[in-house]
Amino acid sequence: MECAVLFSGGKDSTLAALLLESVYDVTLVTGQFGITDVAGHAREAADAIDFPMATVDLDREVAAAAVEQMVADGYPREGIQQVHEHALEVVAGLDYDAIADGTRRDDRVPTVTRPAAQSLEDRHGVDYLAPLAGFGRGAIDDLVAQLLVVEAGPSDAIAKADYETELRALIADRYGADRVADIFPAHTQTRVRGLR
Amino acid sequence: MECAVLFSGGKDSTLAALLLESVYDVTLVTGQFGITDVAGHAREAADAIDFPMATVDLDREVAAAAVEQMVADGYPREGIQQVHEHALEVVAGLDYDAIADGTRRDDRVPTVTRPAAQSLEDRHGVDYLAPLAGFGRGAIDDLVAQLLVVEAGPSDAIAKADYETELRALIADRYGADRVADIFPAHTQTRVRGLR
């Protein structure tokens, strides 16, 4: 069975792919708004862990609405959630048997509730999988240490293929770099550089 | 890393083991009260899917209390939950890096809440994994069809290595066979006979 794993080049989506590959033919799928070079970063990360990879175009209007939401809120949570739901809808409309993401037990955002998952599955005739939904922080940290080579750094310095990178760029373009720092508190990002 | 997967010989715990084997050294662990030949059924099922397997003794007093609960309730839910929590505690006390079960997104029982999972992890210094927590019924059915040879039949005719089999026997012994049928409505059970 063919499974598309939403891929950001980070550790969660990489671990999701590694868990699923024993039972699915996994393709990493990266959504791009076309704001930054998401495709290039995703390709590099996918090559490093040796998975096939594809990109899918996301709707620029969704990015614009998410950015307005974030600027109004002063924090990124709701905007990220909106973009993730959009990406799931787009990938669910492609020709895979299953779609998956890297959402974890302890994640606050993005989240996919049980009714939202069921609705996605029913409307698109696809299975939605969250292989890390039953994994806590300790398990993730142990798996990363065991399986992955990662590069960690400040969130404004690590170029990933995730929504945040493109949304930050859009906010910087429209509202200035200071606004980005207001909305996204400094945090550590990790990017996967390879398998151990 | 060594992971113990709580194993009943059914499809859920088998799929949990198959998902985890790409990233863990999996041992199937079957809890037994010593009421029926759980170890024999578990060994047969484990051999059929080619995983190493161990048994662990559960506390007969927990079985007795669960049966009292079920008889008082007239349904099995709370009793099964108590036994599952006991089994997790026992296996968490063994020498594995991680323990896992086959609980699914849509399961009503047994369930392991996020705080319960965190508590188990903190007290025992172990990772608790629920690899199917992010899988719905459709995904499970698709995986079973793709990967497993299963035998299905009425729940009183399929001998599995699960809690239900032993608790049914204990109820029959103490309260008679009719009481078993009252408490456990007739349902279809599946037993895994091999891999496709």
Interface residues (C-beta under 8 A of the other chain):
Chain A: M1 L15 L18 L19 L20 E21 S22 V23 D97 A98 T103 R105 D106 R114 A117 Q118 E121 D127 Y128 L129 A130 P131 L132 A133 G134 F135 G136 G138 A139 D142 L143 Q146 L147
Chain B: M1 L15 L18 L19 L20 E21 S22 V23 D97 A98 T103 R105 D106 R114 A117 Q118 E121 D127 Y128 L129 A130 P131 L132 A133 G134 F135 G136 G138 A139 D142 L143 Q146 L147
